[in-house]
Amino acid sequence: MTRHGAEVRVARYPDGAVTPEDFEIVEVPVGHPGPGQVLVRNTWTSVDPGLRLRLRADAPAGYFAAFPLGKAMDGVMAVGEVVESRADGFAPGDLVSHAQGWREYAVVDPAAVQLGGVGTLTRLDAGVAEPQVFLGPLGGMGLTAYAGLHVVDALRGGETVWVSAAAGAVGSLAVQIAKLCGNRVIASAGSDEKVAWLRDELGVEAFNYRDGLDDRLRAVAPDGIDVYFDSVGSDHLEAALDHLNRRGRVAMCGSIAEYDSGPKGPRNLFLAVSKDLTLRGFRGSSNLHLMAEMQGRISAWLRSGELVHRETVFTGLDSAPRALAAMIAGDTTGKTLVSIG
Ligand SMILES: NC(=O)c1ccc[n+]([C@@H]2O[C@H](COP(=O)([O-])OP(=O)(O)OC[C@H]3O[C@@H](n4cnc5c(N)ncnc54)[C@H](OP(=O)(O)O)[C@@H]3O)[C@@H](O)[C@H]2O)c1
């Protein structure tokens, strides 16, 4: 009997905010793996702001490709269990990660480099952590947070670091890594509940950016900031430029304030000149060489309880579009995930 499984397809490109109506869920026959391939039953899949950048006819230059309409969405992280294998090194029952998420089953070719290598089929050690943690702190989220701090030389400590979108997947890790490395960390987020979590559980100074950026930054960091970890762009990057000290650095991780609306650049870029600032864009996937180091340090911090992580879990593949909309709207905390049975 042919096995069937559901997959999410893009029905139309959103105009503004993402809605579930922009997607369709389709039952498709599941193929058997060809020579050198494996069949994976996905159990968890990731929900990432970067997906919004690919829900349009052309993704930003240099970024991952746009999702075609009416087809499965390739290049979305998932973890799952190998069901059939015709590839050396993979056996039924293995826990793996790969980049054919937002579907229940995937035929995966281990030789195919996916998402710059982060999404290439990888066998995971189920003894290290729960499977979905490899989509968060021990996967691309951990790598992005760690690499961002690394590229602006903020792992050595002793400075004042502001992290925006700080209660999110990447931000909450950047906050904790920066603190564990000996920095003074200031965190911002968009609700009082998130600010309370950052203060009370992550132990950093935090403010709600909806109460005002400039005043809050001045109050909490009267001597300025040395490093800004930017996941927001727009008004947040503008405020950072105002408050950065001479020779300050910005780790440009993302610009979520622009993903639905299009570019909204800072108006005060000349401050980068006048203050000798470094604005450093980076991709987690361009820093694969840091993966093992990051996993070693973060798994030790998780074991010791020095680093904690939160998840917002949506259940069932058909909840993935709703999860994406909720995450961009700020309605989730920590890593946003979909559990697929
Ligand atoms: N460079 C890379 O390789 C890389 C890799 C992964 C992710 N990223 C980027 O990292 C950022 C965070 O990703 P994530 O997966 O960790 O998502 P996330 O932070 O878990 O979720 C996104 C959060 O952004 C905040 N946000 C949305 N619109 C905003 C606005 N206009 N102003 C301020 N905050 C806003 C919301 O939180 P509030 O409630 O606080 O508003 C929302 O929860 C994104 O920009 C993403 O594109 C980059």
The ligand as a MOL file (V3000), in Angstrom:
LIG
                    3D

  0  0  0     0  0            999 V3000
M  V30 BEGIN CTAB
M  V30 COUNTS 48 52 0 0 0
M  V30 BEGIN ATOM
M  V30 1 N 21.7650 35.8040 10.2160 0
M  V30 2 C 21.2820 34.5660 10.3130 0
M  V30 3 O 21.8950 33.5880 9.8850 0
M  V30 4 C 19.9640 34.3550 10.9950 0
M  V30 5 C 19.5390 33.0610 11.3570 0
M  V30 6 C 18.3390 32.9160 12.0620 0
M  V30 7 C 17.5670 34.0340 12.3550 0
M  V30 8 N 18.0110 35.2580 11.9490 0 CHG=1
M  V30 9 C 17.2550 36.4810 12.2560 0
M  V30 10 O 17.2370 36.6130 13.6640 0
M  V30 11 C 16.0540 37.2950 14.0530 0
M  V30 12 C 15.3400 36.4900 15.1330 0
M  V30 13 O 14.9710 35.2190 14.5950 0
M  V30 14 P 14.3130 34.1280 15.5590 0
M  V30 15 O 14.1720 32.8780 14.7950 0
M  V30 16 O 15.0440 34.1260 16.8330 0 CHG=-1
M  V30 17 O 12.8550 34.7410 15.7850 0
M  V30 18 P 12.1830 35.1500 17.1710 0
M  V30 19 O 13.0330 36.2230 17.7810 0
M  V30 20 O 11.9010 33.9350 17.9600 0
M  V30 21 O 10.8070 35.7650 16.6890 0
M  V30 22 C 10.7950 37.0200 16.0850 0
M  V30 23 C 10.5310 38.1370 17.1340 0
M  V30 24 O 10.8230 39.3890 16.5590 0
M  V30 25 C 10.1290 40.3790 17.2830 0
M  V30 26 N 9.6230 41.4020 16.3480 0
M  V30 27 C 8.7720 41.2300 15.3100 0
M  V30 28 N 8.5400 42.4150 14.7050 0
M  V30 29 C 9.2500 43.3540 15.4070 0
M  V30 30 C 9.4110 44.7740 15.2930 0
M  V30 31 N 8.7890 45.4710 14.3210 0
M  V30 32 N 10.2060 45.3980 16.1870 0
M  V30 33 C 10.8250 44.7040 17.1660 0
M  V30 34 N 10.7150 43.3670 17.3300 0
M  V30 35 C 9.9360 42.7070 16.4560 0
M  V30 36 C 8.9760 39.6860 18.0070 0
M  V30 37 O 9.2140 39.7330 19.4160 0
M  V30 38 P 8.7250 40.9570 20.3420 0
M  V30 39 O 7.5240 40.4600 21.0830 0
M  V30 40 O 9.8830 41.2080 21.2150 0
M  V30 41 O 8.3810 42.1060 19.4320 0
M  V30 42 C 9.0830 38.2410 17.5410 0
M  V30 43 O 8.7620 37.3190 18.5480 0
M  V30 44 C 15.2460 37.5310 12.7790 0
M  V30 45 O 15.5470 38.8170 12.3010 0
M  V30 46 C 15.7900 36.4740 11.8440 0
M  V30 47 O 15.6050 36.7960 10.4860 0
M  V30 48 C 19.1820 35.4340 11.2840 0
M  V30 END ATOM
M  V30 BEGIN BOND
M  V30 1 1 1 2
M  V30 2 2 2 3
M  V30 3 1 2 4
M  V30 4 1 4 5
M  V30 5 2 4 48
M  V30 6 2 5 6
M  V30 7 1 6 7
M  V30 8 2 7 8
M  V30 9 1 8 9
M  V30 10 1 8 48
M  V30 11 1 9 10
M  V30 12 1 9 46
M  V30 13 1 10 11
M  V30 14 1 11 12
M  V30 15 1 11 44
M  V30 16 1 12 13
M  V30 17 1 13 14
M  V30 18 2 14 15
M  V30 19 1 14 16
M  V30 20 1 14 17
M  V30 21 1 17 18
M  V30 22 2 18 19
M  V30 23 1 18 20
M  V30 24 1 18 21
M  V30 25 1 21 22
M  V30 26 1 22 23
M  V30 27 1 23 24
M  V30 28 1 23 42
M  V30 29 1 24 25
M  V30 30 1 25 26
M  V30 31 1 25 36
M  V30 32 1 26 27
M  V30 33 1 26 35
M  V30 34 2 27 28
M  V30 35 1 28 29
M  V30 36 1 29 30
M  V30 37 2 29 35
M  V30 38 1 30 31
M  V30 39 2 30 32
M  V30 40 1 32 33
M  V30 41 2 33 34
M  V30 42 1 34 35
M  V30 43 1 36 37
M  V30 44 1 36 42
M  V30 45 1 37 38
M  V30 46 2 38 39
M  V30 47 1 38 40
M  V30 48 1 38 41
M  V30 49 1 42 43
M  V30 50 1 44 45
M  V30 51 1 44 46
M  V30 52 1 46 47
M  V30 END BOND
M  V30 END CTAB
M  END
